[in-house]
Amino acid sequence: MRVFGLLLLLFGLCGSGAHGEGGGLGEVGEISQFQKTAPRDADEESTKQTTEQTTTDIWGEVRALRDMVVELKVELRNMKARVKDSESQVKDLKAELIVTKVLVDLLQKENSDLQIRLSSSEYELLVSKSRIDQLEREDVEIPKVAFYSALTDAGNVGPYKTDITLKYSKVFTNTGDAYNPATGFFTAPVKGVYSFQFTVCGNHKGNMGVYVYKNKQRMMYNAEWWANAGYEYLSNSVVLELIAGDEVHLVLPAGFFVFDNLNNHSTFSGSLLFPL
Ligand SMILES: *[C@@H]1O[C@H](CO)[C@@H](O)[C@H](O)[C@H]1NC(C)=O
């Protein structure tokens, strides 16, 4: 508004300057009149000088004002250009903002997908961990049971009038200490399937053989009526399902004998195949 007012004033000034008429400023009109007439006396001369001075001042001011207008015009043009520039920048920024928004949306979606995958991975990891823990527990809990023994260094055992438990006294392997050489009994530490093997040797005329017992129950009878010179053997094996505390041992039937010496002819062994 200020610029507009200034412009109005300037047009007024310019108009009066150019045509010498009383326009926007009465003073300017008078000045024009004086310019046309010649001075006549000293008073008139002085007045003329003052008037000329005033005219010069006014014209100087007018020029200054015009220059200002020109400057303002230039500035206005510059501002217009800058506004236009700003507008296009705003447009660009808007476009960029839209692109950014789309990108943010995409990233958010990706992020939530990743979070879902992460939490499912975490869950799988937990499941795997608990499985590993369980396996480790089972591995610790599964007892390691295996034994191998031979009967004696003393030669013939038997014959006796009654059945006797064979005490395999030479223990070479007894992992888990389930076999007791003092009693000849194997005691199952856990419920499971167990395997046993035995070899019976004879070296002189007579019956050789063994019974296999599970607790007080006879499971198997092996025997041979030895007739020839030299060693004779029989071997057999048995797989038994036992519960913890079940006992397995070999029994020499009454009237039978078994032979063993430093050469480990008669042996008894067994192991846990797997728990149940
Ligand atoms: C009897 O068995 C033990 C253990 O395996 C072995 O050290 C020893 O040499 C065996 N005796 C003979 C004569 O093979």
The ligand as an SDF file (V2000), in Angstrom:
LIG
                    3D

 14 14  0  0  0  0  0  0  0  0999 V2000
   41.5340 -112.3780   29.8130 C   0  0  0  0  0  0  0  0  0  0  0  0
   40.8570 -111.1290   29.5990 O   0  0  0  0  0  0  0  0  0  0  0  0
   41.6130 -110.0160   30.0170 C   0  0  0  0  0  0  0  0  0  0  0  0
   40.7620 -108.8140   29.7500 C   0  0  0  0  0  0  0  0  0  0  0  0
   40.3330 -108.7810   28.4350 O   0  0  0  0  0  0  0  0  0  0  0  0
   42.9220 -109.9130   29.2590 C   0  0  0  0  0  0  0  0  0  0  0  0
   43.6910 -108.8500   29.7830 O   0  0  0  0  0  0  0  0  0  0  0  0
   43.6890 -111.1940   29.3990 C   0  0  0  0  0  0  0  0  0  0  0  0
   44.8620 -111.1460   28.6060 O   0  0  0  0  0  0  0  0  0  0  0  0
   42.8010 -112.3560   28.9540 C   0  0  0  0  0  0  0  0  0  0  0  0
   43.5510 -113.5920   29.0860 N   0  0  0  0  0  0  0  0  0  0  0  0
   43.9470 -114.2650   28.0270 C   0  0  0  0  0  0  0  0  0  0  0  0
   44.8440 -115.4350   28.3010 C   0  0  0  0  0  0  0  0  0  0  0  0
   43.5460 -113.9600   26.9110 O   0  0  0  0  0  0  0  0  0  0  0  0
  1  2  1  0
  1 10  1  0
  2  3  1  0
  3  4  1  0
  3  6  1  0
  4  5  1  0
  6  7  1  0
  6  8  1  0
  8  9  1  0
  8 10  1  0
 10 11  1  0
 11 12  1  0
 12 13  1  0
 12 14  2  0
M  END
$$$$
